Amino acid sequence: MPQTFVTHHRVEFFETDLAGIVHFANYYRFMEIAEHEFFRSLGLKIHGTLPDGTVYGWPRVAASCSFQSPARYDDVIEIRLTVLRRTSRSLTTGYVMRLGETVLAKGEMKTAYCIIPAEGQIQSADMPKEFIERLGEGDSAE
């Protein structure tokens, strides 16, 4: 069964456009907010430094979002994140954003675990054991 995480976000005035609805680009921010909260709930960070001083992070490889209904200033939206796929080097998460029973948007994001050694060249890497254990089972296909 896929791992699911739920968080909420109150729409701020600056996230709306002149029509008074959430600007489409902010749905990507909402997905990222949920992603960060999900990692925190597992005791992990989206960006940090390993004991040997190597910096790690999760750059986006792909992101998409389809919009179905508007949200407005001061709405409290539910953001549901589901782990769709995990390999040793990447994580694909799906998102459903709702206002009550109304689906506002659905999205998907693929990120790659990367390290930035002292030399400064970013490179894809296998996730540390701690990440694999906390993120749960993944696909065997790479």
Backbone hydrogen bonds, N-H to C=O, Kabsch-Sander energy under -0.5 kcal/mol:
donor,donor_aa,acceptor,acceptor_aa,energy
5,F,81,L,-2.9
7,T,79,I,-2.2
9,H,77,I,-2.2
11,V,9,H,-0.5
11,V,75,D,-3.0
15,E,12,E,-1.6
16,T,13,F,-1.9
17,D,21,I,-2.6
20,G,17,D,-2.1
22,V,71,A,-2.7
23,H,15,E,-2.5
26,N,23,H,-1.9
27,Y,24,F,-1.5
28,Y,24,F,-0.5
28,Y,25,A,-0.9
29,R,25,A,-0.9
30,F,26,N,-2.6
31,M,27,Y,-1.9
32,E,28,Y,-2.0
33,I,29,R,-2.7
34,A,30,F,-2.3
35,E,31,M,-2.4
36,H,32,E,-2.6
37,E,33,I,-2.3
38,F,34,A,-2.6
39,F,35,E,-2.4
40,R,36,H,-2.5
41,S,37,E,-2.3
42,L,38,F,-1.0
42,L,39,F,-0.9
43,G,40,R,-1.8
44,L,39,F,-2.8
48,G,56,Y,-1.7
50,L,54,T,-3.4
53,G,50,L,-2.8
55,V,116,I,-1.5
56,Y,48,G,-2.6
57,G,114,C,-2.1
58,W,46,I,-0.5
61,V,110,K,-3.4
62,A,110,K,-1.5
64,S,108,E,-2.4
66,S,106,K,-3.2
68,Q,104,L,-3.7
69,S,104,L,-1.7
73,Y,20,G,-0.8
74,D,11,V,-2.4
75,D,72,R,-2.3
77,I,9,H,-2.9
77,I,75,D,-0.7
78,E,98,R,-2.6
79,I,7,T,-3.2
80,R,78,E,-0.5
80,R,96,V,-2.7
81,L,5,F,-3.2
81,L,79,I,-0.6
82,T,94,G,-2.4
83,V,3,Q,-3.0
84,L,82,T,-0.7
84,L,92,T,-2.5
85,R,92,T,-1.8
87,T,90,S,-2.3
91,L,111,T,-2.4
92,T,85,R,-3.1
93,T,91,L,-0.5
93,T,109,M,-2.8
94,G,82,T,-3.0
95,Y,107,G,-2.9
96,V,80,R,-1.8
97,M,105,A,-2.9
98,R,78,E,-2.5
98,R,96,V,-0.5
99,L,102,T,-2.5
102,T,99,L,-1.9
104,L,97,M,-3.3
104,L,102,T,-0.5
105,A,97,M,-1.5
106,K,66,S,-2.3
107,G,95,Y,-2.3
108,E,64,S,-2.2
109,M,93,T,-2.6
110,K,62,A,-2.8
111,T,91,L,-2.8
112,A,59,P,-2.1
113,Y,89,R,-2.9
114,C,57,G,-2.6
115,I,123,Q,-2.7
116,I,55,V,-3.4
120,G,117,P,-2.7
122,I,120,G,-0.7
123,Q,115,I,-2.2
125,A,113,Y,-2.1
127,M,88,S,-3.1
131,F,128,P,-0.8
132,I,128,P,-1.9
133,E,129,K,-2.8
134,R,130,E,-2.0
135,L,131,F,-2.7
136,G,132,I,-1.0
139,D,86,R,-1.6
